[in-house]
């Protein structure tokens, strides 16, 4: 069986091609097809992304009928990589995939992350008398519980084979879990000192997450922060950093971004995040997974929150989740958390190598010395 069909809620991008080894599989004689089903799913972003690409093996699937037909025609001898959420929105697709379950697998680069405390979130909402947000959170929790019961009664299950970054253990007798290095670790290993010279002189770097425009907010049913408010506050803070530290803040732009003057006159660089972190003096971010590079290169990490994150309302619940996530990273890494709305001193906690090493081994590195591609290929027996 030397064929893989990828079924995803995302269109194809160069980043996806790289992270899922599509070109390497093809070079090794594995037949690859990539099917995007965003038009079938309620939660998926249907607007074209500025970084999506089209290749001969890419297909846009616009109906469940077409998906069923293509599976019947092409999937009899294929592995199927399912890169979808497993929830109410995808029930119909997982029903279609049920006959192929023995050959389903998923690669989850983001499933092994420090988890926030739901209890803490509920207590904070109670203290703030935010009963609308509590009610909506309760609805989401109840919906997940009911979905769990429904999926068991109907025999619906996610992919039985899961590749996941780090050393997370999943207590599910119906799934086989294979540990991988996070793809950022591969980029870290490939980095050379010469790659870190793209910015002259000393600088700080901000790992951009394109927060006001990120498609995940729409997927989650949450509103994002106003772009005007967000970039104004960030730029004011960066002005203060540059004045006090005497170094510029360079922006490592999100790959989906198309910035014009959101960051003023600051240097905005896309596609060079590894090198920018490697050459930086300090790394600013919110919750970007690219902060893994800062851990690997043992850089100071400063997490940036603001009042709109901390006191987010019911319609902006994901903003508060980001704040809780940052607090969890502070606990895990011993790094600094700054509210840009407060006149805090710019004193940053030093790197604790032992703490960074523990984080790296738990969340970033897998338990195999082999490259990720080899682990996946050998597990699927695509030799």
URCORRA-V696021 format. One record per helix or strand of 2 or more residues. SS is the DSSP state (a for helix, b for strand). FROM is the first residue (numbers start at 0). TO is the last residue. If there is no record, write none. Layout:
BEGIN
SS FROM TO
SS FROM TO
END
This chain:
BEGIN
b 2 7
a 13 18
a 21 26
b 30 35
b 57 59
a 63 73
b 78 82
a 87 102
b 103 107
a 117 126
a 130 153
b 160 164
b 175 179
a 182 189
a 192 195
b 202 206
a 210 212
a 214 219
a 226 244
b 247 252
b 267 269
a 272 277
b 281 284
a 290 295
b 299 304
a 306 309
a 313 332
b 335 338
a 352 363
a 371 378
END
